[in-house]
């Protein structure tokens, strides 16, 4: 049992009912420092896992022993998908790295070894303020038809007013955006196939943005792993003339060999994958599937510890690295630090509807956005700190495990 000031004495979880998919984790040490982590989706299951499984192991341990704690928790989830164990362990690891920076008085990117750059380009994922907020499976539709008066309703806009959306993003300094106009078609066909009329419907936002702005705006295509191989290849070949920045998760990540067939079938770089809950499958994505760009979500893949390894692995294969964030403010903050550290990072995802909306309701210390680029807040650790008022909301549920309880 550790007797140092870094001994972990308390682990707290917090879920705000108005944001039911998001769970925050705070780890407090004997010297009074608190590290903040988070993960997204399955909040109640994650909360139970942390207090029933993680807390008995982690309480009274030394918070500085991050590699040892990551390895111990990894034994609970192994190579499986993004279940409660992977999410919970991710949140714990984020909080431990935040503590490490606070203890040293340095930002996270310095804890990782220093900076490769001073800031990072951002692209806007075109979800609206309500996107992914419901407790059910994260949505790709608006919740209700009323969009008038809501700022940054980008999900509706890319489907109905893509030119105006691109103009707004360019005015803010964004040079890239991500859209998913084929998802509703996947609903219609279960992703098995796409006919000519449906294809033209899905291509319409690309056509209109290119007609209005030429190559001033890069457009990434998200397919959310919802297509069969023939359907995904048909979409890739049809969208190639519009020069998309990438195609993300064209099929499920269940078969490396099938993914490799997709990669060989298109000239567009393939991005994979936010949907991996462990660092180890990335080796196969690089060595067997040959994906062009590596993406990882720090709050799903196991935290900072594996995210850094994934970025390094991608660099060894001469592939760019980009962190995912369509989840929460801590994940965005951590992603920006990873991008500053990793020499092969080239862009950071953000959702402007979140950043200029509910992210600020939950935390102080968000990364600084300026002219389409992000840089970390000038604070130790990852910078994000839970706002005190969140703890007092009527719909906030907190749970605590502590030494001696």
C-alpha positions as CSV (number, residue, x, y, z in Angstrom):
1,X,0.0,0.0,0.0
2,X,1.4,3.4,-1.0
3,X,2.0,6.0,1.8
4,X,3.1,8.7,-0.6
5,X,1.3,12.0,-1.3
6,X,0.3,10.4,-4.6
7,X,-1.7,7.7,-2.9
8,X,-5.2,7.4,-4.4
9,X,-7.8,8.1,-1.7
10,X,-11.0,8.7,-3.6
11,X,-12.6,7.8,-7.0
12,X,-15.8,9.7,-8.0
13,X,-18.1,9.3,-10.9
14,X,-20.6,11.9,-12.1
15,X,-23.4,11.7,-14.7
16,X,-25.6,14.6,-15.5
17,X,-29.1,13.5,-16.6
18,X,-29.3,16.1,-19.3
19,X,-26.2,14.5,-20.9
20,X,-26.9,10.8,-20.1
21,X,-24.3,9.3,-22.3
22,X,-21.3,11.1,-20.7
23,X,-19.7,9.9,-17.4
24,X,-16.9,11.9,-15.7
25,X,-14.4,10.3,-13.4
26,X,-12.4,12.1,-10.8
27,X,-9.4,10.6,-9.0
28,X,-8.2,12.3,-5.9
29,X,-4.8,11.7,-4.2
30,X,-3.7,12.2,-0.6
31,X,-2.1,15.6,-1.5
32,X,-5.4,17.0,-2.6
33,X,-4.8,16.9,-6.4
34,X,-7.7,15.7,-8.6
35,X,-7.5,14.3,-12.1
36,X,-10.4,14.3,-14.5
37,X,-11.3,11.7,-17.0
38,X,-14.4,10.9,-19.0
39,X,-16.0,8.4,-21.4
40,X,-19.0,8.3,-23.5
41,X,-22.0,5.9,-23.8
42,X,-23.2,3.3,-21.4
43,X,-22.7,5.6,-18.5
44,X,-24.5,3.5,-15.9
45,X,-22.6,0.4,-16.8
46,X,-19.3,2.2,-16.8
47,X,-20.1,3.7,-13.3
48,X,-20.8,0.2,-12.0
49,X,-17.6,-1.2,-13.4
50,X,-15.5,1.6,-11.9
51,X,-16.9,1.3,-8.4
52,X,-17.3,-2.5,-8.3
53,X,-14.1,-3.5,-10.1
54,X,-11.7,-0.7,-10.6
55,X,-12.0,1.0,-7.1
56,X,-11.1,-2.1,-5.1
57,X,-7.9,-2.4,-7.1
58,X,-6.9,1.3,-7.5
59,X,-7.7,2.8,-4.1
60,X,-4.5,3.2,-2.0
61,X,-2.3,2.7,-5.0
62,X,0.2,5.2,-6.2
63,X,-1.3,7.4,-9.0
64,X,2.1,7.8,-10.6
65,X,2.3,4.1,-11.7
66,X,0.2,4.7,-14.8
67,X,1.7,1.9,-17.0
68,X,1.2,-0.7,-14.2
69,X,-2.4,0.4,-13.6
70,X,-3.2,0.3,-17.4
71,X,-1.8,-3.2,-17.7
72,X,-3.8,-4.4,-14.7
73,X,-7.1,-3.0,-16.0
74,X,-6.4,-4.2,-19.6
75,X,-6.6,-7.7,-18.3
76,X,-10.3,-7.1,-17.7
77,X,-11.2,-6.3,-21.3
78,X,-8.5,-7.6,-23.6
79,X,-9.1,-7.3,-27.3
80,X,-12.9,-6.9,-27.0
81,X,-14.9,-4.0,-28.4
82,X,-15.8,-0.8,-26.6
83,X,-17.6,-2.3,-23.7
84,X,-18.0,-0.9,-20.2
85,X,-14.6,-2.2,-19.2
86,X,-12.8,-0.4,-22.1
87,X,-14.7,2.8,-21.5
88,X,-14.1,2.8,-17.8
89,X,-10.4,2.0,-18.0
90,X,-10.1,4.8,-20.6
91,X,-11.6,7.3,-18.2
92,X,-9.3,6.2,-15.4
93,X,-6.2,6.5,-17.6
94,X,-7.2,10.0,-18.7
95,X,-7.6,11.0,-15.1
96,X,-4.3,9.5,-14.1
97,X,-2.4,11.4,-16.8
98,X,-4.2,14.6,-15.8
99,X,-3.0,14.0,-12.3
100,X,0.6,13.4,-13.5
101,X,0.6,16.8,-15.3
102,X,-0.8,18.6,-12.3
103,X,1.7,17.0,-10.0
104,X,4.6,18.2,-12.2
105,X,2.9,21.5,-13.0
106,X,3.2,20.9,-16.7
107,X,0.7,20.4,-19.6
108,X,-0.1,16.9,-20.8
109,X,1.9,17.2,-24.0
110,X,5.1,17.9,-21.9
111,X,4.3,14.8,-19.8
112,X,4.3,12.9,-23.1
113,X,7.8,14.2,-24.0
114,X,7.2,17.7,-25.5
115,X,5.6,19.3,-28.5
116,X,6.0,18.8,-32.3
117,X,4.0,21.9,-33.0
118,X,2.3,24.8,-31.2
119,X,-1.3,24.1,-32.4
120,X,-3.2,21.8,-34.7
121,X,-5.7,22.2,-37.5
122,X,-9.3,21.4,-36.7
123,X,-12.0,20.0,-38.8
124,X,-15.7,20.3,-38.0
125,X,-17.8,17.2,-37.7
126,X,-21.2,18.4,-38.8
127,X,-23.5,17.2,-36.0
128,X,-25.9,19.5,-34.3
129,X,-26.3,20.5,-30.7
130,X,-28.6,17.5,-30.0
131,X,-26.6,14.9,-32.0
132,X,-25.8,11.8,-30.0
133,X,-27.4,13.2,-26.8
134,X,-30.1,10.6,-26.4
135,X,-29.5,7.6,-24.2
136,X,-30.3,5.2,-27.1
137,X,-27.8,4.2,-29.8
138,X,-26.0,7.4,-30.8
139,X,-28.1,9.0,-33.5
140,X,-27.5,10.2,-36.9
141,X,-30.8,12.2,-37.1
142,X,-32.1,15.3,-35.6
143,X,-34.3,14.9,-32.5
144,X,-37.4,16.6,-33.8
145,X,-37.9,18.8,-36.8
146,X,-37.6,22.2,-35.2
147,X,-34.2,23.7,-36.0
148,X,-35.0,27.4,-36.2
149,X,-33.1,29.4,-33.6
150,X,-30.6,26.7,-32.7
151,X,-27.0,27.7,-33.4
152,X,-24.7,25.4,-35.4
153,X,-27.4,23.0,-36.5
154,X,-24.9,21.5,-38.9
155,X,-26.5,18.0,-39.3
156,X,-29.6,19.6,-40.8
157,X,-27.5,22.0,-42.7
158,X,-25.3,19.5,-44.6
159,X,-28.4,17.8,-45.7
160,X,-30.4,20.9,-46.8
161,X,-28.0,23.9,-47.1
162,X,-24.5,22.5,-47.6
163,X,-23.3,25.7,-49.4
164,X,-24.3,27.9,-46.5
165,X,-22.8,25.5,-44.0
166,X,-19.5,25.4,-45.9
167,X,-19.5,29.3,-46.1
168,X,-20.0,29.5,-42.4
169,X,-17.2,27.1,-41.7
170,X,-14.8,28.9,-44.0
171,X,-15.6,32.2,-42.3
172,X,-14.6,30.7,-39.0
173,X,-11.3,29.4,-40.4
174,X,-12.1,25.7,-40.9
175,X,-10.7,24.2,-44.0
176,X,-12.2,20.7,-43.6
177,X,-15.6,19.3,-42.6
178,X,-17.0,15.8,-42.1
179,X,-20.5,14.7,-43.3
180,X,-22.5,11.4,-43.5
181,X,-25.1,11.8,-46.3
182,X,-25.4,8.1,-46.9
183,X,-26.5,7.0,-43.4
184,X,-30.2,7.5,-44.1
185,X,-29.8,5.4,-47.2
186,X,-28.1,2.7,-45.1
187,X,-31.3,2.7,-43.0
188,X,-33.4,2.1,-46.1
189,X,-31.3,-0.8,-47.4
190,X,-29.7,-2.1,-44.2
191,X,-26.4,-1.1,-46.0
192,X,-26.6,-4.0,-48.4
193,X,-26.8,-2.0,-51.6
194,X,-27.4,1.4,-53.1
195,X,-29.2,2.2,-56.3
196,X,-28.5,5.0,-58.8
197,X,-31.2,7.4,-57.4
198,X,-30.0,6.9,-53.8
199,X,-26.4,7.4,-54.9
200,X,-27.2,10.7,-56.5
201,X,-29.0,11.8,-53.3
202,X,-26.0,10.9,-51.2
203,X,-23.6,12.7,-53.5
204,X,-25.6,16.0,-53.6
205,X,-23.9,17.7,-50.7
206,X,-20.5,17.0,-52.2
207,X,-21.6,18.3,-55.6
208,X,-23.1,21.5,-54.2
209,X,-20.1,22.4,-52.0
210,X,-17.7,21.8,-54.8
211,X,-19.8,23.9,-57.2
212,X,-19.8,26.7,-54.7
213,X,-16.3,26.7,-53.3
214,X,-14.2,24.4,-55.5
215,X,-11.3,23.0,-53.5
216,X,-11.3,25.6,-50.7
217,X,-13.0,23.1,-48.4
218,X,-11.9,19.5,-47.8
219,X,-14.8,17.1,-47.2
220,X,-14.4,13.9,-45.3
221,X,-17.0,11.2,-45.7
222,X,-18.1,9.2,-42.7
223,X,-19.9,5.8,-43.3
224,X,-20.2,4.7,-39.7
225,X,-19.4,1.1,-40.6
226,X,-22.9,0.5,-41.8
227,X,-22.3,-0.8,-45.3
228,X,-21.6,-4.1,-47.0
229,X,-18.4,-4.4,-49.0
230,X,-20.1,-3.9,-52.4
231,X,-22.1,-1.0,-51.1
232,X,-19.1,0.7,-49.6
233,X,-17.1,0.2,-52.7
234,X,-19.8,1.6,-54.9
235,X,-20.0,4.7,-52.8
236,X,-16.2,5.2,-52.8
237,X,-16.0,4.9,-56.6
238,X,-18.9,7.4,-57.0
239,X,-17.5,10.0,-54.6
240,X,-13.9,9.8,-55.9
241,X,-14.4,12.6,-58.5
242,X,-15.2,15.0,-55.7
243,X,-11.9,14.4,-54.0
244,X,-12.9,13.6,-50.5
245,X,-10.3,14.0,-47.8
246,X,-11.0,10.4,-46.6
247,X,-13.6,7.7,-46.1
248,X,-14.0,6.8,-42.5
249,X,-15.1,3.3,-41.3
250,X,-16.7,2.2,-44.6
251,X,-17.4,-1.3,-43.1
252,X,-17.4,-2.8,-39.7
253,X,-14.0,-3.5,-38.3
254,X,-14.8,-7.2,-37.8
255,X,-12.7,-8.5,-40.7
256,X,-9.2,-7.2,-41.6
257,X,-9.2,-9.1,-44.8
258,X,-12.5,-7.6,-46.0
259,X,-11.2,-4.1,-45.0
260,X,-8.1,-4.7,-47.0
261,X,-10.2,-5.5,-50.1
262,X,-12.0,-2.2,-49.6
263,X,-8.7,-0.3,-49.3
264,X,-7.4,-1.8,-52.5
265,X,-10.6,-0.8,-54.3
266,X,-10.4,2.9,-53.9
267,X,-7.9,5.7,-54.3
268,X,-9.4,7.6,-51.4
269,X,-7.5,7.2,-48.1
270,X,-9.4,5.0,-45.6
271,X,-9.6,6.0,-42.0
272,X,-9.9,3.4,-39.2
273,X,-11.0,3.4,-36.5
274,X,-12.6,5.1,-33.6
275,X,-14.6,1.9,-33.0
276,X,-11.6,-0.1,-31.6
277,X,-11.5,-0.5,-27.8
278,X,-7.9,-1.7,-27.6
279,X,-4.6,-0.7,-29.2
280,X,-3.6,-4.1,-30.5
281,X,-5.9,-4.4,-33.5
282,X,-4.2,-1.3,-35.0
283,X,-1.2,-3.4,-36.0
284,X,-3.4,-5.6,-38.2
285,X,-5.0,-2.5,-39.7
286,X,-1.6,-1.2,-40.7
287,X,0.2,-4.4,-41.7
288,X,-2.7,-6.4,-43.3
289,X,-5.4,-3.9,-44.2
290,X,-3.1,-1.1,-45.2
291,X,-5.4,1.7,-44.1
292,X,-4.3,5.2,-45.0
293,X,-5.0,7.2,-41.8
294,X,-5.2,6.0,-38.2
295,X,-7.9,7.3,-35.9
296,X,-8.3,6.5,-32.2
297,X,-10.6,7.9,-29.5
298,X,-8.7,8.3,-26.2
299,X,-11.9,7.8,-24.2
300,X,-12.7,4.4,-25.8
301,X,-9.3,2.9,-26.8
302,X,-7.9,2.8,-23.2
303,X,-6.9,6.4,-22.6
304,X,-3.7,8.4,-23.2
305,X,-1.4,5.4,-22.6
306,X,-2.5,3.4,-25.7
307,X,-3.3,6.4,-27.8
308,X,0.3,7.5,-27.7
309,X,1.4,4.0,-28.7
310,X,-1.1,3.9,-31.6
311,X,0.2,7.3,-32.8
312,X,3.8,6.0,-32.7
313,X,2.8,2.7,-34.4
314,X,1.2,4.7,-37.2
315,X,4.3,6.8,-37.5
316,X,6.4,3.7,-37.9
317,X,4.2,2.8,-40.9
318,X,4.4,6.3,-42.3
319,X,0.7,6.9,-41.7
320,X,-0.9,10.1,-40.3
321,X,-2.7,10.0,-36.9
322,X,-5.9,11.8,-36.0
323,X,-7.8,11.7,-32.7
324,X,-11.6,11.2,-32.6
325,X,-13.9,13.5,-30.7
326,X,-17.6,13.5,-31.0
327,X,-18.0,12.6,-27.4
328,X,-16.9,15.0,-24.6
329,X,-14.8,18.0,-23.6
330,X,-12.1,16.0,-21.9
331,X,-11.6,13.8,-25.0
332,X,-11.2,16.9,-27.1
333,X,-8.6,18.4,-24.7
334,X,-6.6,15.2,-24.5
335,X,-6.8,14.9,-28.3
336,X,-5.3,18.3,-28.8
337,X,-2.4,17.4,-26.5
338,X,-1.8,14.2,-28.3
339,X,-1.7,16.1,-31.6
340,X,0.9,18.6,-30.2
341,X,3.1,15.7,-29.1
342,X,2.7,13.2,-32.0
343,X,4.9,14.2,-35.0
344,X,2.5,12.4,-37.4
345,X,-0.7,14.1,-36.2
346,X,-2.3,16.3,-38.8
347,X,-5.8,17.3,-37.8
348,X,-8.1,17.2,-34.7
349,X,-11.8,16.5,-34.9
350,X,-14.2,18.8,-33.2
351,X,-18.0,19.5,-33.3
352,X,-18.4,23.3,-33.2
353,X,-22.0,22.8,-32.0
354,X,-20.6,21.1,-28.9
355,X,-17.6,23.3,-28.4
356,X,-19.6,26.6,-28.6
357,X,-22.5,24.9,-26.7
358,X,-22.7,22.3,-24.0
359,X,-18.9,21.6,-23.6
360,X,-18.6,25.0,-21.9
361,X,-21.5,24.2,-19.6
362,X,-19.6,21.2,-18.2
363,X,-16.0,22.3,-18.0
364,X,-13.6,25.2,-17.8
365,X,-10.2,25.0,-19.6
366,X,-11.3,23.9,-23.1
367,X,-8.7,24.1,-25.8
368,X,-8.4,27.5,-27.4
369,X,-10.0,27.7,-30.9
370,X,-8.7,30.4,-33.3
371,X,-8.9,30.7,-37.1
372,X,-9.6,27.0,-37.6
373,X,-6.9,25.8,-35.2
374,X,-6.8,24.5,-31.7
375,X,-4.2,24.8,-28.9
376,X,-4.3,23.6,-25.3
377,X,-5.5,25.8,-22.5
378,X,-2.5,27.2,-20.5
379,X,-3.0,24.8,-17.6
380,X,-1.3,21.7,-16.2
381,X,-2.6,18.3,-17.2
382,X,-5.0,18.3,-20.0
383,X,-6.6,21.5,-18.8
384,X,-10.3,20.7,-18.5
385,X,-11.8,21.0,-15.0
386,X,-15.4,20.1,-14.1
387,X,-17.5,23.2,-13.4
388,X,-18.7,23.4,-9.8
389,X,-22.3,24.1,-10.8
390,X,-22.5,20.7,-12.6
391,X,-22.3,19.0,-9.2
392,X,-25.4,20.9,-8.0
393,X,-27.7,20.2,-10.9
394,X,-30.9,18.4,-9.8
395,X,-30.3,15.7,-12.4
396,X,-26.7,15.0,-11.5
397,X,-25.9,11.6,-10.0
398,X,-22.7,11.2,-8.2
399,X,-21.1,8.1,-6.7
400,X,-18.0,7.9,-4.6
401,X,-15.6,5.1,-3.5
402,X,-12.9,6.0,-1.0
403,X,-10.3,4.5,1.3
404,X,-11.8,3.3,4.5
405,X,-15.4,3.4,3.3
